[in-house]
Amino acid sequence: MHGFPGATAVSQLRVYDWPAADGLRGGSPHLHTVSAEGYVVLAGSGVLQTLSGEGYGEHPLAEGTVLWFTPGTVHRLVTNGDLEILVVMQNAGLPEAGDAVLTFPPEVLADPAAYARAAALPAADLEAGPRNEEVVAAAAMARRDLAIEGFLRLRDRVLADGPVALHELYAAAASLVAGRVAEWKQRWRAGALAQAEATGAQLEALAAGRCDHLAQSTVRRAESVPPPRRYGMCGRLQTWRPAG
């Protein structure tokens, strides 16, 4: 399980079944700059298309599949039907804080203001009912289509020139997120690093014959966020929040 996401957050994803320009149905291609991501396929089938240091790849997905990938892997989910996935994200809080970068065309990636406009979705208004739902869905689809446009162009370059063709995207992604890194470090110190340090302290205690931390054992619970599911990059998301 080397490289499987640690210090995780989980969500349940129902992959978009909207057809794209190349006839396939699925989500918005993107990469994560510091977080690994894992999938546990709950239902349906499909393919994960990837661009990485290994070039272009297609990875079949079926019920029971467990698959994960490291930062920098451009990934596009394609569904053959009702593809439902439990998503395991490393560094809980960082993906939600902008760790993901969509594969928009280079001219959009080079302009932070244009990227922000293309990536944003209108706020969901539960009081507005179906009309607002249609507006948000249309915006999510337009965002997805623009990311696929860039992805298909990038895939052609990777197939022709190899993984070196990804370097321009990586440089643009690093530039887009650079201003957020200080805030990300605070989240990381309070989350992933704090958990790892707690484990280290527990190991030291056990090695010294102490077990005080075992007496602090507890059970916690999270409650599912009520519907409707929100629009994510790759599909409709079911999330959870800590009880209370």
Backbone as CSV, one residue per row, in Angstrom:
resi,resn,N_x,N_y,N_z,CA_x,CA_y,CA_z,C_x,C_y,C_z
1,MET,0.841,-1.211,0.000,0.000,0.000,0.000,0.869,1.251,0.000
2,HIS,2.090,1.170,-0.499,2.992,2.326,-0.510,2.350,3.500,-1.251
3,GLY,2.369,4.659,-0.599,1.819,5.851,-1.231,0.332,6.031,-1.078
4,PHE,-0.346,5.108,-0.390,-1.790,5.280,-0.186,-2.016,6.507,0.691
5,PRO,-3.063,7.298,0.420,-3.252,8.578,1.139,-3.305,8.400,2.652
6,GLY,-2.593,9.289,3.363,-2.609,9.316,4.820,-3.196,10.619,5.322
7,ALA,-3.537,10.669,6.624,-4.164,11.852,7.224,-5.356,12.276,6.378
8,THR,-6.324,11.389,6.261,-7.292,11.445,5.169,-8.601,12.154,5.487
9,ALA,-9.250,12.545,4.389,-10.667,12.932,4.384,-11.362,12.002,3.401
10,VAL,-12.643,11.740,3.624,-13.380,10.856,2.719,-14.638,11.553,2.208
11,SER,-15.004,11.219,0.986,-16.276,11.657,0.411,-16.755,10.555,-0.518
12,GLN,-18.042,10.564,-0.814,-18.617,9.590,-1.731,-18.992,10.318,-3.008
13,LEU,-18.538,9.793,-4.141,-18.631,10.491,-5.424,-19.482,9.701,-6.406
14,ARG,-20.496,10.348,-6.951,-21.272,9.778,-8.070,-20.830,10.519,-9.324
15,VAL,-20.077,9.841,-10.185,-19.400,10.486,-11.308,-20.421,11.031,-12.300
16,TYR,-20.144,12.248,-12.797,-21.027,12.861,-13.794,-21.200,11.938,-15.002
17,ASP,-22.430,11.850,-15.502,-22.662,11.073,-16.719,-22.913,11.976,-17.932
18,TRP,-22.502,13.240,-17.831,-22.641,14.159,-18.962,-21.665,13.779,-20.076
19,PRO,-22.129,13.685,-21.318,-21.200,13.408,-22.422,-20.293,14.601,-22.686
20,ALA,-19.054,14.303,-23.048,-18.064,15.338,-23.361,-17.821,15.395,-24.864
21,ALA,-16.913,16.278,-25.278,-16.659,16.499,-26.706,-16.168,15.236,-27.407
22,ASP,-15.462,14.354,-26.683,-14.956,13.127,-27.312,-15.920,11.956,-27.164
23,GLY,-17.151,12.226,-26.698,-18.172,11.196,-26.597,-18.175,10.424,-25.301
24,LEU,-17.164,10.615,-24.456,-17.106,9.919,-23.176,-17.853,10.711,-22.115
25,ARG,-18.305,10.025,-21.081,-19.040,10.660,-19.993,-18.192,10.619,-18.720
26,GLY,-18.156,11.748,-18.009,-17.379,11.734,-16.780,-17.072,13.117,-16.250
27,GLY,-15.996,13.192,-15.448,-15.701,14.385,-14.677,-14.653,15.282,-15.287
28,SER,-14.188,16.228,-14.459,-13.244,17.260,-14.888,-11.810,16.799,-14.625
29,PRO,-10.964,16.720,-15.634,-9.564,16.357,-15.404,-8.863,17.414,-14.546
30,HIS,-8.040,16.962,-13.616,-7.285,17.869,-12.763,-6.137,17.115,-12.111
31,LEU,-5.299,17.853,-11.391,-4.226,17.256,-10.616,-4.241,17.865,-9.216
32,HIS,-3.549,17.203,-8.287,-3.337,17.744,-6.944,-1.856,18.044,-6.779
33,THR,-1.555,19.172,-6.168,-0.168,19.615,-6.080,0.590,18.997,-4.906
34,VAL,-0.104,18.599,-3.832,0.596,18.006,-2.683,-0.106,16.781,-2.108
35,SER,-1.258,16.402,-2.607,-2.057,15.348,-1.967,-2.227,14.137,-2.869
36,ALA,-1.989,12.950,-2.296,-2.341,11.710,-2.973,-3.849,11.494,-2.863
37,GLU,-4.393,10.678,-3.766,-5.829,10.413,-3.783,-6.056,8.929,-4.047
38,GLY,-7.046,8.362,-3.368,-7.373,6.956,-3.555,-8.848,6.761,-3.841
39,TYR,-9.162,5.710,-4.595,-10.544,5.361,-4.924,-10.849,3.952,-4.438
40,VAL,-12.015,3.790,-3.832,-12.595,2.477,-3.578,-13.909,2.459,-4.358
41,VAL,-13.993,1.649,-5.411,-15.171,1.658,-6.271,-16.295,0.884,-5.589
42,LEU,-17.416,1.580,-5.368,-18.554,0.991,-4.672,-19.549,0.351,-5.624
43,ALA,-19.709,0.928,-6.821,-20.700,0.421,-7.780,-20.366,0.950,-9.168
44,GLY,-20.901,0.276,-10.190,-20.704,0.720,-11.555,-19.323,0.373,-12.077
45,SER,-19.004,0.934,-13.229,-17.707,0.675,-13.848,-17.287,1.876,-14.673
46,GLY,-16.020,1.892,-15.037,-15.505,2.988,-15.839,-14.015,2.864,-16.006
47,VAL,-13.375,3.999,-16.284,-11.934,4.043,-16.535,-11.394,5.329,-15.925
48,LEU,-10.196,5.259,-15.361,-9.478,6.460,-14.970,-8.381,6.711,-15.997
49,GLN,-8.477,7.828,-16.707,-7.437,8.241,-17.637,-6.438,9.109,-16.881
50,THR,-5.146,8.851,-17.066,-4.134,9.595,-16.324,-3.012,10.084,-17.244
51,LEU,-2.429,11.205,-16.856,-1.186,11.724,-17.426,-0.240,11.925,-16.256
52,SER,0.921,11.285,-16.304,1.849,11.336,-15.174,3.269,11.157,-15.680
53,GLY,4.203,10.978,-14.749,5.580,10.687,-15.119,5.722,9.387,-15.871
54,GLU,4.660,8.583,-15.886,4.646,7.328,-16.638,4.007,7.499,-18.017
55,GLY,3.608,8.734,-18.366,2.945,8.969,-19.642,1.439,8.888,-19.512
56,TYR,0.777,8.493,-20.616,-0.683,8.366,-20.618,-1.072,6.957,-20.205
57,GLY,-2.098,6.859,-19.339,-2.567,5.550,-18.913,-4.074,5.486,-18.828
58,GLU,-4.623,4.287,-18.966,-6.047,4.020,-18.776,-6.173,2.870,-17.790
59,HIS,-6.912,3.092,-16.697,-6.984,2.152,-15.591,-8.440,1.749,-15.363
60,PRO,-8.789,0.492,-15.656,-10.180,0.051,-15.503,-10.654,0.162,-14.058
61,LEU,-11.919,0.530,-13.896,-12.558,0.631,-12.589,-13.798,-0.250,-12.583
62,ALA,-13.931,-1.064,-11.562,-15.107,-1.916,-11.385,-15.362,-2.055,-9.902
63,GLU,-16.548,-2.518,-9.554,-16.892,-2.667,-8.141,-15.814,-3.458,-7.413
64,GLY,-15.298,-2.890,-6.332,-14.255,-3.540,-5.553,-12.849,-3.080,-5.881
65,THR,-12.668,-2.336,-6.978,-11.334,-1.837,-7.331,-10.839,-0.844,-6.284
66,VAL,-9.585,-0.956,-5.902,-8.906,0.042,-5.084,-7.719,0.551,-5.907
67,LEU,-7.662,1.864,-6.099,-6.647,2.476,-6.954,-6.248,3.806,-6.336
68,TRP,-4.974,4.157,-6.400,-4.566,5.450,-5.853,-3.407,6.003,-6.665
69,PHE,-3.161,7.312,-6.519,-2.133,7.969,-7.317,-1.570,9.151,-6.541
70,THR,-0.386,9.568,-6.928,0.373,10.566,-6.179,0.179,11.965,-6.766
71,PRO,0.625,13.019,-6.036,0.498,14.383,-6.548,1.142,14.529,-7.930
72,GLY,0.536,15.382,-8.745,1.025,15.602,-10.094,0.386,14.714,-11.137
73,THR,-0.365,13.701,-10.716,-1.050,12.819,-11.665,-2.325,13.498,-12.155
74,VAL,-2.360,13.844,-13.429,-3.590,14.376,-14.022,-4.550,13.205,-14.176
75,HIS,-5.767,13.355,-13.672,-6.702,12.239,-13.711,-8.073,12.687,-14.195
76,ARG,-8.668,11.840,-15.023,-10.006,12.080,-15.573,-10.839,10.817,-15.372
77,LEU,-11.928,10.938,-14.626,-12.838,9.811,-14.412,-13.833,9.712,-15.554
78,VAL,-13.974,8.501,-16.095,-14.927,8.217,-17.164,-15.853,7.105,-16.679
79,THR,-17.153,7.293,-16.822,-18.116,6.308,-16.345,-18.750,5.545,-17.507
80,ASN,-18.947,4.240,-17.281,-19.714,3.414,-18.215,-21.165,3.274,-17.773
81,GLY,-21.463,3.804,-16.609,-22.804,3.668,-16.040,-22.862,4.437,-14.741
82,ASP,-23.411,3.808,-13.717,-23.566,4.480,-12.432,-22.319,4.273,-11.581
83,LEU,-21.241,4.961,-11.943,-19.977,4.807,-11.229,-20.020,5.587,-9.921
84,GLU,-19.876,4.869,-8.829,-19.929,5.447,-7.477,-18.648,5.053,-6.760
85,ILE,-17.982,6.046,-6.173,-16.651,5.834,-5.608,-16.568,6.444,-4.216
86,LEU,-15.908,5.746,-3.307,-15.498,6.344,-2.041,-14.111,6.935,-2.271
87,VAL,-14.005,8.250,-2.136,-12.753,8.954,-2.394,-12.012,9.169,-1.079
88,VAL,-10.751,8.789,-1.058,-9.884,8.972,0.111,-8.818,9.984,-0.276
89,MET,-8.839,11.158,0.362,-7.907,12.227,0.032,-6.875,12.406,1.146
90,GLN,-5.625,12.497,0.756,-4.562,12.800,1.712,-4.650,14.258,2.163
91,ASN,-4.061,14.536,3.328,-3.938,15.915,3.823,-5.293,16.596,3.941
92,ALA,-6.174,16.001,4.729,-7.538,16.521,4.886,-7.525,18.029,5.079
93,GLY,-8.295,18.724,4.264,-8.384,20.170,4.330,-7.637,20.870,3.213
94,LEU,-6.534,20.286,2.729,-5.775,20.945,1.662,-6.479,20.881,0.307
95,PRO,-7.024,19.725,-0.113,-7.754,19.730,-1.393,-8.903,20.735,-1.399
96,GLU,-9.600,20.857,-0.255,-10.709,21.805,-0.171,-10.209,23.253,-0.177
97,ALA,-8.928,23.459,0.129,-8.358,24.801,0.184,-7.623,25.179,-1.103
98,GLY,-7.828,24.396,-2.177,-7.294,24.792,-3.479,-6.132,23.974,-3.978
99,ASP,-5.868,22.802,-3.379,-4.775,21.935,-3.811,-4.999,21.393,-5.231
100,ALA,-6.244,21.320,-5.683,-6.552,20.791,-7.010,-6.446,21.892,-8.058
101,VAL,-5.832,21.547,-9.201,-5.719,22.473,-10.331,-6.301,21.786,-11.561
102,LEU,-7.286,22.425,-12.177,-7.950,21.887,-13.357,-7.093,22.074,-14.606
103,THR,-7.254,21.181,-15.561,-6.445,21.218,-16.782,-7.071,22.117,-17.843
104,PHE,-7.300,23.364,-17.481,-7.798,24.319,-18.468,-6.729,24.549,-19.539
105,PRO,-7.085,25.091,-20.698,-6.090,25.404,-21.717,-5.003,26.329,-21.171
106,PRO,-3.805,26.289,-21.744,-2.668,27.049,-21.217,-2.937,28.536,-21.046
107,GLU,-3.709,29.132,-21.965,-3.960,30.570,-21.863,-4.789,30.916,-20.630
108,VAL,-5.616,29.997,-20.157,-6.388,30.210,-18.928,-5.502,29.976,-17.704
109,LEU,-4.695,28.917,-17.741,-3.801,28.617,-16.618,-2.795,29.735,-16.385
110,ALA,-2.434,30.450,-17.438,-1.432,31.509,-17.318,-1.983,32.797,-16.724
111,ASP,-3.296,32.888,-16.564,-3.943,34.111,-16.072,-4.723,33.769,-14.806
112,PRO,-4.197,34.093,-13.625,-4.875,33.717,-12.376,-6.316,34.194,-12.292
113,ALA,-6.610,35.395,-12.793,-7.983,35.902,-12.738,-8.889,35.087,-13.645
114,ALA,-8.411,34.763,-14.844,-9.203,33.953,-15.768,-9.404,32.550,-15.214
115,TYR,-8.366,32.003,-14.585,-8.504,30.676,-13.981,-9.554,30.698,-12.881
116,ALA,-9.512,31.699,-12.014,-10.474,31.789,-10.912,-11.901,31.877,-11.429
117,ARG,-12.103,32.659,-12.480,-13.452,32.772,-13.052,-13.917,31.444,-13.629
118,ALA,-13.034,30.754,-14.325,-13.413,29.493,-14.964,-13.657,28.382,-13.943
119,ALA,-12.950,28.426,-12.808,-13.049,27.354,-11.816,-14.214,27.539,-10.851
120,ALA,-14.718,28.762,-10.713,-15.746,29.042,-9.710,-17.112,28.535,-10.150
121,LEU,-17.908,28.135,-9.173,-19.307,27.774,-9.403,-20.194,28.720,-8.603
122,PRO,-21.397,29.041,-9.112,-22.317,29.860,-8.319,-22.719,29.117,-7.050
123,ALA,-22.993,29.869,-6.004,-23.389,29.262,-4.740,-24.739,28.571,-4.886
124,ALA,-24.847,27.408,-4.275,-26.128,26.707,-4.284,-27.118,27.435,-3.385
125,ASP,-28.313,27.645,-3.878,-29.376,28.322,-3.120,-30.527,27.341,-2.959
126,LEU,-30.591,26.711,-1.777,-31.605,25.683,-1.565,-33.007,26.254,-1.641
127,GLU,-33.159,27.554,-1.350,-34.485,28.164,-1.391,-34.973,28.371,-2.824
128,ALA,-34.001,28.477,-3.774,-34.383,28.771,-5.164,-34.920,27.549,-5.887
129,GLY,-34.646,26.362,-5.373,-35.201,25.151,-5.940,-34.552,24.736,-7.248
130,PRO,-35.314,24.041,-8.119,-34.761,23.445,-9.336,-34.069,24.438,-10.259
131,ARG,-34.560,25.682,-10.312,-33.949,26.642,-11.234,-32.493,26.890,-10.871
132,ASN,-32.207,27.106,-9.600,-30.819,27.307,-9.183,-30.000,26.045,-9.410
133,GLU,-30.586,24.886,-9.193,-29.902,23.618,-9.440,-29.448,23.535,-10.889
134,GLU,-30.286,23.977,-11.819,-29.931,23.965,-13.239,-28.791,24.926,-13.530
135,VAL,-28.785,26.079,-12.865,-27.717,27.059,-13.071,-26.381,26.499,-12.600
136,VAL,-26.371,25.897,-11.412,-25.128,25.334,-10.875,-24.651,24.175,-11.747
137,ALA,-25.575,23.314,-12.183,-25.211,22.187,-13.035,-24.617,22.662,-14.355
138,ALA,-25.208,23.687,-14.951,-24.690,24.213,-16.215,-23.283,24.768,-16.041
139,ALA,-23.040,25.450,-14.924,-21.705,25.996,-14.664,-20.695,24.875,-14.435
140,ALA,-21.098,23.826,-13.705,-20.205,22.691,-13.471,-19.870,21.984,-14.775
141,MET,-20.849,21.878,-15.681,-20.612,21.242,-16.960,-19.673,22.077,-17.823
142,ALA,-19.873,23.396,-17.820,-18.994,24.280,-18.600,-17.557,24.191,-18.072
143,ARG,-17.397,24.153,-16.746,-16.071,24.007,-16.153,-15.448,22.686,-16.580
144,ARG,-16.229,21.614,-16.511,-15.750,20.298,-16.920,-15.314,20.303,-18.380
145,ASP,-16.127,20.897,-19.246,-15.816,20.891,-20.675,-14.537,21.663,-20.981
146,LEU,-14.306,22.776,-20.276,-13.088,23.546,-20.496,-11.863,22.754,-20.025
147,ALA,-11.999,22.040,-18.907,-10.898,21.208,-18.423,-10.603,20.068,-19.392
148,ILE,-11.640,19.487,-20.001,-11.428,18.415,-20.969,-10.764,18.957,-22.230
149,GLU,-11.144,20.156,-22.641,-10.491,20.764,-23.801,-8.982,20.831,-23.586
150,GLY,-8.574,21.338,-22.419,-7.151,21.396,-22.117,-6.532,20.020,-21.984
151,PHE,-7.262,19.084,-21.370,-6.747,17.724,-21.172,-6.475,17.033,-22.498
152,LEU,-7.396,17.139,-23.445,-7.228,16.451,-24.722,-6.032,17.005,-25.487
153,ARG,-5.832,18.316,-25.428,-4.667,18.923,-26.059,-3.382,18.440,-25.386
154,LEU,-3.419,18.381,-24.062,-2.244,17.949,-23.310,-1.954,16.473,-23.563
155,ARG,-2.994,15.656,-23.634,-2.795,14.226,-23.892,-2.113,14.008,-25.239
156,ASP,-2.518,14.759,-26.253,-1.874,14.631,-27.563,-0.387,14.948,-27.472
157,ARG,-0.048,15.969,-26.685,1.361,16.341,-26.537,2.140,15.267,-25.780
158,VAL,1.537,14.685,-24.743,2.212,13.631,-23.985,2.419,12.400,-24.858
159,LEU,1.417,12.050,-25.659,1.561,10.895,-26.552,2.652,11.129,-27.590
160,ALA,2.825,12.385,-28.003,3.841,12.699,-29.018,5.229,12.872,-28.422
161,ASP,5.297,13.549,-27.251,6.599,13.960,-26.709,6.971,13.287,-25.400
162,GLY,6.049,12.537,-24.792,6.330,11.905,-23.519,5.992,12.803,-22.344
163,PRO,6.283,12.348,-21.119,5.909,13.096,-19.907,6.501,14.490,-19.805
164,VAL,7.573,14.786,-20.555,8.145,16.127,-20.510,7.116,17.181,-20.899
165,ALA,6.092,16.784,-21.650,5.046,17.718,-22.074,4.220,18.220,-20.898
166,LEU,4.330,17.564,-19.746,3.572,17.984,-18.568,4.236,19.124,-17.806
167,HIS,5.479,19.424,-18.093,6.222,20.393,-17.293,5.593,21.783,-17.334
168,GLU,5.056,22.177,-18.472,4.411,23.490,-18.567,3.195,23.551,-17.651
169,LEU,2.394,22.477,-17.619,1.239,22.430,-16.715,1.697,22.493,-15.270
170,TYR,2.734,21.740,-14.918,3.203,21.725,-13.543,3.671,23.107,-13.101
171,ALA,4.372,23.813,-13.976,4.839,25.150,-13.637,3.667,26.097,-13.433
172,ALA,2.641,25.987,-14.289,1.464,26.840,-14.151,0.709,26.521,-12.869
173,ALA,0.594,25.237,-12.534,-0.102,24.836,-11.313,0.631,25.361,-10.084
174,ALA,1.951,25.241,-10.066,2.726,25.732,-8.932,2.564,27.235,-8.763
175,SER,2.522,27.960,-9.872,2.342,29.410,-9.809,0.962,29.772,-9.269
176,LEU,-0.053,29.032,-9.674,-1.418,29.321,-9.230,-1.597,29.121,-7.730
177,VAL,-0.930,28.130,-7.146,-1.176,27.801,-5.735,-0.150,28.411,-4.790
178,ALA,0.904,29.030,-5.308,2.006,29.479,-4.455,1.532,30.380,-3.323
179,GLY,0.590,31.266,-3.589,0.126,32.197,-2.573,-0.679,31.551,-1.465
180,ARG,-1.053,30.292,-1.612,-1.865,29.612,-0.608,-1.037,28.735,0.324
181,VAL,0.238,28.571,0.004,1.041,27.575,0.716,1.179,27.889,2.200
182,ALA,1.321,29.154,2.573,1.465,29.499,3.996,0.246,29.029,4.788
183,GLU,-0.944,29.230,4.246,-2.164,28.789,4.931,-2.250,27.260,4.933
184,TRP,-1.806,26.630,3.837,-1.786,25.169,3.788,-0.886,24.599,4.870
185,LYS,0.258,25.240,5.103,1.171,24.742,6.132,0.508,24.732,7.500
186,GLN,-0.302,25.751,7.798,-1.015,25.783,9.072,-1.979,24.606,9.176
187,ARG,-2.708,24.337,8.100,-3.631,23.192,8.101,-2.869,21.878,8.273
188,TRP,-1.752,21.761,7.583,-0.946,20.539,7.647,-0.396,20.322,9.048
189,ARG,0.118,21.387,9.677,0.666,21.253,11.028,-0.416,20.838,12.023
190,ALA,-1.626,21.400,11.859,-2.720,21.097,12.789,-3.353,19.741,12.510
191,GLY,-3.164,19.204,11.299,-3.816,17.956,10.921,-2.835,16.815,10.735
192,ALA,-2.316,16.665,9.505,-1.480,15.513,9.164,-0.238,15.413,10.044
193,LEU,0.471,16.526,10.222,1.693,16.481,11.028,1.379,16.187,12.486
194,ALA,0.336,16.814,13.021,-0.022,16.578,14.424,-0.372,15.108,14.664
195,GLN,-1.063,14.476,13.708,-1.412,13.061,13.852,-0.165,12.186,13.836
196,ALA,0.761,12.488,12.912,1.987,11.701,12.832,2.823,11.871,14.096
197,GLU,2.895,13.080,14.615,3.664,13.320,15.841,3.030,12.626,17.039
198,ALA,1.685,12.585,17.054,1.003,11.876,18.149,1.353,10.389,18.125
199,THR,1.403,9.809,16.930,1.787,8.398,16.822,3.220,8.195,17.292
200,GLY,4.105,9.120,16.922,5.486,9.018,17.381,5.597,9.064,18.892
201,ALA,4.833,9.951,19.516,4.856,10.051,20.976,4.315,8.777,21.619
202,GLN,3.297,8.186,21.019,2.735,6.950,21.551,3.729,5.793,21.448
203,LEU,4.462,5.734,20.341,5.476,4.691,20.185,6.581,4.844,21.233
204,GLU,6.991,6.090,21.482,8.014,6.335,22.494,7.506,5.929,23.882
205,ALA,6.229,6.224,24.138,5.659,5.862,25.435,5.640,4.348,25.619
206,LEU,5.210,3.630,24.583,5.160,2.171,24.679,6.552,1.582,24.859
207,ALA,7.529,2.149,24.137,8.896,1.647,24.275,9.416,1.833,25.696
208,ALA,8.891,2.860,26.386,9.306,3.135,27.770,8.416,2.432,28.784
209,GLY,7.474,1.632,28.286,6.603,0.889,29.188,5.411,1.676,29.691
210,ARG,5.116,2.815,29.071,3.964,3.629,29.483,2.800,3.407,28.533
211,CYS,1.594,3.500,29.067,0.401,3.276,28.233,-0.709,4.262,28.567
212,ASP,-0.358,5.437,29.067,-1.370,6.406,29.488,-2.321,6.783,28.353
213,HIS,-1.816,6.826,27.117,-2.675,7.261,26.010,-3.819,6.286,25.750
214,LEU,-3.653,5.035,26.155,-4.732,4.060,25.934,-5.950,4.385,26.781
215,ALA,-5.736,4.996,27.939,-6.853,5.363,28.810,-7.644,6.550,28.273
216,GLN,-7.092,7.230,27.255,-7.771,8.369,26.640,-8.564,7.956,25.394
217,SER,-8.754,6.656,25.200,-9.470,6.148,24.017,-10.895,6.694,23.981
218,THR,-11.384,6.901,22.753,-12.702,7.507,22.570,-13.287,7.083,21.223
219,VAL,-14.575,7.332,21.051,-15.269,7.041,19.789,-15.875,8.336,19.276
220,ARG,-15.723,8.600,17.980,-16.290,9.801,17.371,-17.189,9.416,16.218
221,ARG,-18.035,10.350,15.825,-19.047,10.068,14.800,-19.166,11.257,13.857
222,ALA,-19.445,10.984,12.601,-19.727,12.039,11.626,-21.091,11.783,11.009
223,GLU,-21.803,12.861,10.689,-23.145,12.766,10.116,-23.095,13.209,8.654
224,SER,-23.831,12.516,7.791,-23.857,12.883,6.385,-24.545,14.231,6.207
225,VAL,-23.978,15.042,5.320,-24.581,16.337,5.007,-25.869,16.085,4.228
226,PRO,-26.982,16.743,4.597,-28.258,16.483,3.926,-28.179,16.790,2.428
227,PRO,-29.013,16.120,1.612,-29.035,16.413,0.183,-29.555,17.819,-0.079
228,PRO,-29.333,18.349,-1.299,-28.730,17.659,-2.444,-27.223,17.575,-2.341
229,ARG,-26.654,16.580,-3.034,-25.205,16.491,-3.092,-24.647,17.710,-3.812
230,ARG,-23.470,18.169,-3.370,-22.887,19.337,-4.024,-22.150,18.917,-5.299
231,TYR,-21.917,19.879,-6.164,-21.232,19.636,-7.423,-19.725,19.728,-7.205
232,GLY,-19.020,18.614,-7.384,-17.577,18.603,-7.290,-16.941,18.666,-8.662
233,MET,-15.648,18.426,-8.717,-14.956,18.455,-9.998,-15.340,17.265,-10.876
234,CYS,-15.537,16.103,-10.242,-15.751,14.883,-11.017,-17.170,14.341,-10.931
235,GLY,-17.987,14.871,-10.018,-19.337,14.350,-9.876,-20.035,14.961,-8.676
236,ARG,-21.163,14.369,-8.308,-21.944,14.838,-7.163,-21.370,14.204,-5.896
237,LEU,-21.105,15.041,-4.898,-20.392,14.613,-3.706,-21.307,14.469,-2.498
238,GLN,-21.174,13.351,-1.811,-21.743,13.167,-0.478,-20.619,13.355,0.526
239,THR,-20.769,14.278,1.454,-19.751,14.536,2.456,-20.326,14.327,3.853
240,TRP,-19.447,14.360,4.846,-19.835,14.175,6.241,-19.236,15.296,7.087
241,ARG,-19.912,15.621,8.165,-19.369,16.596,9.112,-19.395,15.957,10.512
242,PRO,-18.417,16.299,11.364,-18.383,15.730,12.710,-19.679,16.025,13.461
243,ALA,-20.209,15.027,14.131,-21.444,15.209,14.905,-21.228,16.248,15.991
244,GLY,-22.214,17.134,16.142,-22.148,18.128,17.178,-21.345,19.367,16.826
